[in-house]
Amino acid sequence: MGQCNDAFGAVKVALALQQAFKLPSVNDLPLSYAISWFEQKAVAVLLAMLKLNIQKIRLGPKAPAFVTPNMMAIFQEKFNISIIGADAAKDVSLMMKGQ
């Protein structure tokens, strides 16, 4: 949907779609999420999405400084989080494939 300010609306839309399609989880929708670290509020957005157990989030263009390698391993294991790469076209292609 756009910027960090749109995250609340994006999550509300995803939750409404989950209910409308009677899916067990919002993660069953073919959606991709990308969070860029240009502002501090991106941390709040990430934490809110993790609390909602939203999976397949892409962070970038690199992990924020507070994310240690151990934290990243946990994020990857529990939430299928990955780092945005240097090739934007490849990232978009992977997101469109649900990866």
N, C-alpha and C positions, 0 to 999 in steps of 0.2 A: 504494500500500500504506500510506501513512501518513506517518510522520516520517522524518527523516534516518537514524535508527537502523535503519529498515527497508530502506534503500537496497540493502545487500548482499543481503538476501533477495530483494528485487524483481528485481535483476539476475540472481541465480541462477535464479529462476523463469523469467525471460524467456529466458535461455540454454538452459534445459531445454526450454522450449516450442519454441525454434528447432530444437533437435536432434530433438525428437519429431515435428515437422512437416516435418523435412528441408528447412528453408529456408536459403538461402545467407547470410542476415544476420538478426540480431536485429531490424533495422530493417524487415524484411518483415512483422513481426507488427503487428497493429492496436493498438499500445500508445501511450500518451502519458505523458510525464514532466513533473512540475512541481517545481521546487526553489525554496523560499522562503528568503530570507536573514535568518533570525532567529538563527542560530548560526554560528560560524566553521567548524564541521565541514561545513557545506554546501559550502564551497570544496573540501574533500577529496572529497566525493561528486561534485561537478561534474567535477573533474579525473579521477577514476576512470571516470566515464561517457564522458568525451571520449577517454580512452585506449582504451576498448572501442568507440570510434566509434559511440556511440549517438546517434541523430539525433532531431530534433523535441523538444528539451527546452525547456520554458518556464521562465524565470527571473523572480523577482519578490519583492515587488511592484514593485521597480525593480532595475536592474542594480547589483551591488555597486560600491562606490567604486573598486576597483582596475581595473574593466573600462572601458578608454578607448573612445572612439568607434571608433578603428581596430580594437581587439580585438573589439568587438561586431560590426563588419562582417565580420571573419574568422570569428567564431563563426557568424554568419548564413550566410555563404557555404559553409563547410565542414561545418557540423553542423545547419543549419536551426534555429538557436536563436532564440527570440523572447522578448520581455518580456511578463509577465502584465499585462493591462490593468486598468482601474478597474472594469470590468463583469464580475464573477465568472461570471454566467450565460452571457455571451457567450464567455468563455474556455473554460468547460466544454463549451459547444456546439461550439466549434472543435476542442477536443481529441477529442471524440467523433467528429468527422468526419475525424480524422487530420491536422489542419492545425496 
